[in-house]
């Protein structure tokens, strides 16, 4: 196949086959790893280890409840956790602040705490487009200080360091396209397959029009 020299950037995930294709067909293109996929990888790995550690405890124990319930708080941007008001957590039967609630869970395991720090540092570095701090973040911990799932992700990011750093230095993203693909799959699932293809296309267009109008408001 002929080389395409006019393409400047290509945004992909970390699939090595995609990279091989890009190098063969787009000789002048800079590869950018999509931030969406980096964040998805590292949050999925964090949740995997959190779930593994949680299952070491008895179902009704305090430790199990700390890791089981309100798990989304662990993934929420740590810079956005600014609510200092106490609330009553019915699962652990005590009053806590949001930061305290997270800290109680992270105190159960040093590797879980390190995973949390690395995960949020990576997300914040990508959000602020800071390539230098992202590189530092990826080398802050030895692999034995992290859980196996997170260590595997960090190894992958280090191995692809150049194109991963491109993600922090670029505004290019496949996020809108990924969202559209997910929306189409969701329509297919909830519709239990539409027999008329034109009806499926009409449903997709209607959903996209509603989404576009919502963002315009």
C-alpha positions as CSV (number, residue, x, y, z in Angstrom):
1,X,0.0,0.0,0.0
2,X,1.3,3.5,-0.8
3,X,2.5,5.8,2.0
4,X,0.3,8.7,3.0
5,X,2.6,11.7,3.8
6,X,0.0,14.4,4.4
7,X,-1.3,13.1,7.7
8,X,0.2,15.0,10.6
9,X,-1.3,13.3,13.7
10,X,-3.1,10.1,14.4
11,X,-4.9,9.4,17.7
12,X,-5.2,5.8,18.7
13,X,-5.3,3.5,21.8
14,X,-2.3,1.5,22.9
15,X,-3.0,-1.5,20.6
16,X,0.5,-2.3,19.2
17,X,-1.0,-3.5,15.9
18,X,-2.4,0.0,15.3
19,X,1.0,1.5,15.9
20,X,2.6,-0.9,13.3
21,X,0.0,0.1,10.7
22,X,0.5,3.8,11.3
23,X,4.3,3.5,11.0
24,X,3.9,1.6,7.7
25,X,1.2,3.8,6.1
26,X,1.7,7.3,7.6
27,X,5.4,8.0,7.5
28,X,5.2,11.6,8.8
29,X,2.4,11.2,11.3
30,X,2.9,11.8,15.0
31,X,1.1,9.1,17.1
32,X,-1.0,10.4,20.0
33,X,-2.4,8.0,22.6
34,X,-5.9,9.0,23.4
35,X,-6.2,10.4,27.0
36,X,-9.6,8.6,27.3
37,X,-7.9,5.2,26.9
38,X,-5.1,6.0,29.4
39,X,-7.5,7.0,32.0
40,X,-9.8,4.0,31.3
41,X,-6.8,1.7,31.7
42,X,-5.6,3.1,35.0
43,X,-9.0,3.4,36.6
44,X,-10.0,-0.1,35.6
45,X,-6.7,-1.4,37.1
46,X,-7.4,0.5,40.3
47,X,-10.9,-0.9,40.6
48,X,-9.6,-4.4,39.9
49,X,-7.2,-4.3,42.9
50,X,-9.7,-2.5,45.1
51,X,-12.1,-5.3,44.5
52,X,-9.5,-8.0,45.1
53,X,-8.4,-6.4,48.4
54,X,-12.1,-5.9,49.4
55,X,-12.8,-9.7,49.0
56,X,-10.2,-10.5,51.6
57,X,-12.5,-9.3,54.3
58,X,-15.8,-10.6,55.6
59,X,-18.9,-9.3,53.9
60,X,-20.2,-7.4,57.0
61,X,-16.9,-6.1,58.2
62,X,-16.0,-2.4,58.3
63,X,-13.1,-2.9,55.9
64,X,-15.3,-4.5,53.3
65,X,-17.8,-1.7,53.5
66,X,-15.1,1.0,53.2
67,X,-14.0,-0.5,49.9
68,X,-17.3,-1.7,48.6
69,X,-19.7,1.3,48.9
70,X,-19.2,4.8,47.3
71,X,-16.4,3.3,45.2
72,X,-16.9,6.2,42.7
73,X,-15.4,8.6,45.3
74,X,-12.0,6.9,44.8
75,X,-12.2,7.7,41.0
76,X,-13.5,11.3,41.5
77,X,-10.9,14.0,40.7
78,X,-9.1,14.6,44.0
79,X,-9.0,18.3,43.2
80,X,-12.8,18.3,43.1
81,X,-13.1,16.8,46.6
82,X,-13.5,20.2,48.3
83,X,-16.6,19.5,50.4
84,X,-15.5,19.9,54.1
85,X,-19.0,19.3,55.5
86,X,-19.5,16.1,57.6
87,X,-22.2,13.7,56.6
88,X,-23.5,10.5,58.1
89,X,-22.3,7.4,56.2
90,X,-25.0,4.7,56.9
91,X,-22.7,1.9,55.7
92,X,-19.9,2.5,58.3
93,X,-22.3,4.2,60.8
94,X,-20.3,7.3,61.5
95,X,-19.9,10.9,60.5
96,X,-17.1,11.7,58.1
97,X,-15.9,14.2,55.5
98,X,-15.5,13.0,51.9
99,X,-11.6,13.1,52.2
100,X,-11.8,11.2,55.5
101,X,-14.1,8.6,53.9
102,X,-11.5,7.9,51.2
103,X,-8.6,7.9,53.6
104,X,-10.2,5.3,55.7
105,X,-10.3,2.9,52.8
106,X,-6.8,3.7,51.5
107,X,-5.3,3.2,55.0
108,X,-6.1,-0.5,54.7
109,X,-3.3,-1.2,52.2
110,X,-0.1,0.7,51.3
111,X,-0.2,-0.5,47.7
112,X,-3.9,0.6,47.3
113,X,-2.8,4.1,48.6
114,X,0.1,4.3,46.2
115,X,-2.2,3.2,43.3
116,X,-4.6,6.0,44.2
117,X,-1.9,8.6,44.2
118,X,-0.4,7.4,40.9
119,X,-3.9,7.2,39.3
120,X,-4.8,10.8,40.2
121,X,-1.4,12.2,39.4
122,X,-1.7,10.7,35.9
123,X,-5.2,12.1,35.4
124,X,-4.2,15.5,36.6
125,X,-1.1,15.6,34.5
126,X,-3.2,14.8,31.4
127,X,-5.8,17.3,32.4
128,X,-3.2,20.1,32.7
129,X,-1.3,18.9,29.6
130,X,1.9,18.7,31.6
131,X,4.4,16.3,29.9
132,X,7.2,16.8,32.4
133,X,5.2,16.0,35.5
134,X,3.5,13.0,33.7
135,X,7.0,11.6,33.0
136,X,7.9,12.0,36.6
137,X,4.7,10.5,37.8
138,X,5.3,7.3,35.7
139,X,8.7,6.8,37.4
140,X,7.8,7.9,41.0
141,X,7.3,4.3,42.2
142,X,9.0,1.0,41.8
143,X,6.8,-1.8,40.5
144,X,6.9,-3.6,43.9
145,X,5.3,-0.6,45.6
146,X,2.2,-0.8,43.4
147,X,-0.4,-3.5,42.9
148,X,0.0,-5.9,40.0
149,X,-2.8,-4.4,37.9
150,X,-1.5,-0.8,38.2
151,X,2.1,-1.9,37.8
152,X,1.2,-3.6,34.5
153,X,-0.4,-0.3,33.3
154,X,2.6,1.7,34.3
155,X,4.9,-0.7,32.5
156,X,2.8,-0.3,29.4
157,X,2.9,3.5,29.6
158,X,6.6,3.5,30.2
159,X,7.2,1.2,27.2
160,X,5.2,3.7,25.0
161,X,6.5,6.8,26.8
162,X,7.0,9.0,23.7
163,X,3.6,8.6,22.3
164,X,2.0,8.6,25.8
165,X,3.6,12.0,26.5
166,X,2.2,13.2,23.2
167,X,-1.2,12.8,24.8
168,X,-0.3,15.3,27.5
169,X,0.9,17.8,24.9
170,X,-2.0,17.7,22.5
171,X,-5.7,18.5,22.6
172,X,-6.6,15.7,20.1
173,X,-9.0,13.2,21.5
174,X,-11.2,10.3,20.4
175,X,-13.6,11.0,23.2
176,X,-16.5,12.2,21.1
177,X,-16.1,9.3,18.7
178,X,-15.9,6.8,21.6
179,X,-19.0,8.3,23.1
180,X,-20.9,8.0,19.8
181,X,-19.9,4.4,19.4
182,X,-21.0,3.6,23.0
183,X,-24.4,5.3,22.3
184,X,-25.0,3.2,19.2
185,X,-24.2,0.0,21.1
186,X,-26.5,1.0,23.9
187,X,-29.4,1.7,21.4
188,X,-28.8,-1.8,19.9
189,X,-28.9,-3.4,23.3
190,X,-32.0,-1.7,24.6
191,X,-33.9,-2.1,21.3
192,X,-33.1,-5.9,21.3
193,X,-32.1,-5.4,17.6
194,X,-34.2,-3.4,15.2
195,X,-35.5,-5.3,12.2
196,X,-35.6,-2.2,10.1
197,X,-32.2,-0.7,9.4
198,X,-33.7,2.7,8.6
199,X,-35.4,2.8,12.0
200,X,-32.0,2.2,13.7
201,X,-30.4,5.0,11.8
202,X,-33.4,7.3,12.6
203,X,-33.0,6.4,16.3
204,X,-29.3,7.2,16.3
205,X,-29.9,10.5,14.5
206,X,-32.6,11.5,17.0
207,X,-30.3,10.6,20.0
208,X,-27.5,12.7,18.5
209,X,-29.7,15.7,17.9
210,X,-30.9,15.6,21.5
211,X,-27.2,15.3,22.7
212,X,-26.2,18.2,20.5
213,X,-29.1,20.4,21.8
214,X,-28.2,19.5,25.4
215,X,-24.6,20.8,24.9
216,X,-25.8,23.9,23.2
217,X,-28.0,24.8,26.2
